[in-house]
């Protein structure tokens, strides 16, 4: 496996833990974090370069970390944070098709 991929897996889990800590300290709510992540995904999927120049698989790659963090932000997940592979599987299971794939 590519070392960069392993580093990114660690980074995503670290960001999920930071988000959890922000909620635990009362600095942000899960709803506020969720809103920020939804905004990030909307910006990513609304970027003309991404929509016009990238395949649906590459668009999914751009949105993958955002979607993973959205799932990790789920209050149920915070009680027992799933592993990276569990979160990655959930991202694939919950992915919506793009409008141009219909």
C-alpha positions as CSV (number, residue, x, y, z in Angstrom):
1,X,0.0,0.0,0.0
2,X,1.2,3.5,-0.7
3,X,2.6,5.2,2.4
4,X,0.8,8.4,1.5
5,X,-2.5,6.6,1.7
6,X,-1.7,5.4,5.2
7,X,-0.7,8.9,6.2
8,X,-4.0,10.2,5.0
9,X,-5.9,7.5,6.9
10,X,-4.2,8.7,10.0
11,X,-4.9,12.3,9.2
12,X,-8.7,11.6,8.7
13,X,-8.9,9.8,12.0
14,X,-7.0,12.6,13.7
15,X,-9.4,15.2,12.3
16,X,-12.3,13.1,13.5
17,X,-10.8,12.9,17.0
18,X,-10.3,16.7,17.0
19,X,-13.9,17.3,16.0
20,X,-15.0,15.0,18.8
21,X,-12.8,17.0,21.3
22,X,-14.3,20.3,20.1
23,X,-17.8,18.9,20.7
24,X,-16.8,17.4,24.1
25,X,-15.4,20.8,25.2
26,X,-18.6,22.6,24.0
27,X,-16.7,24.7,21.5
28,X,-18.8,23.4,18.6
29,X,-21.8,21.2,18.3
30,X,-22.0,18.2,16.0
31,X,-24.6,20.1,14.0
32,X,-22.1,23.0,13.5
33,X,-19.4,20.6,12.4
34,X,-21.8,18.8,10.2
35,X,-22.8,22.1,8.6
36,X,-19.2,23.0,7.9
37,X,-18.6,19.6,6.3
38,X,-21.7,19.9,4.2
39,X,-20.5,23.3,3.0
40,X,-17.1,21.9,2.2
41,X,-18.7,19.1,0.1
42,X,-21.0,21.6,-1.7
43,X,-18.0,23.7,-2.6
44,X,-16.0,20.7,-3.8
45,X,-18.9,19.3,-5.9
46,X,-19.8,22.8,-7.2
47,X,-16.3,23.5,-8.4
48,X,-16.4,23.8,-12.2
49,X,-13.0,22.1,-12.5
50,X,-14.3,19.1,-10.6
51,X,-17.6,18.8,-12.3
52,X,-16.3,19.3,-15.8
53,X,-12.8,17.8,-15.8
54,X,-13.0,14.9,-13.4
55,X,-14.7,11.5,-13.7
56,X,-17.3,10.5,-11.1
57,X,-14.7,8.3,-9.5
58,X,-12.3,11.2,-9.1
59,X,-15.0,13.4,-7.8
60,X,-15.7,10.7,-5.2
61,X,-12.0,10.8,-4.3
62,X,-12.2,14.6,-3.7
63,X,-15.2,14.2,-1.5
64,X,-14.1,11.0,0.3
65,X,-12.4,12.7,3.3
66,X,-15.3,15.1,3.8
67,X,-17.9,12.3,3.7
68,X,-15.7,10.1,6.1
69,X,-15.6,13.0,8.6
70,X,-19.3,13.5,8.2
71,X,-19.9,9.9,9.2
72,X,-17.4,10.2,12.1
73,X,-19.3,13.3,13.3
74,X,-22.4,11.2,13.9
75,X,-23.0,11.2,17.7
76,X,-23.4,7.4,17.8
77,X,-20.0,7.1,16.2
78,X,-18.4,9.3,18.8
79,X,-19.3,6.8,21.6
80,X,-17.1,4.2,19.9
81,X,-15.3,5.8,16.9
82,X,-15.3,3.2,14.1
83,X,-12.1,2.1,12.4
84,X,-10.9,3.8,9.2
85,X,-12.0,0.7,7.2
86,X,-15.5,0.7,8.8
87,X,-15.9,4.4,8.0
88,X,-14.6,4.0,4.4
89,X,-17.1,1.2,3.9
90,X,-19.9,3.4,5.2
91,X,-18.9,6.2,2.8
92,X,-19.3,3.8,-0.1
93,X,-22.6,2.5,1.1
94,X,-24.1,6.0,1.6
95,X,-22.8,7.7,-1.5
96,X,-25.4,9.4,-3.6
97,X,-25.1,9.4,-7.4
98,X,-24.1,12.5,-9.2
99,X,-26.7,14.2,-11.4
100,X,-24.8,13.6,-14.6
101,X,-24.7,9.8,-13.8
102,X,-28.4,9.4,-14.2
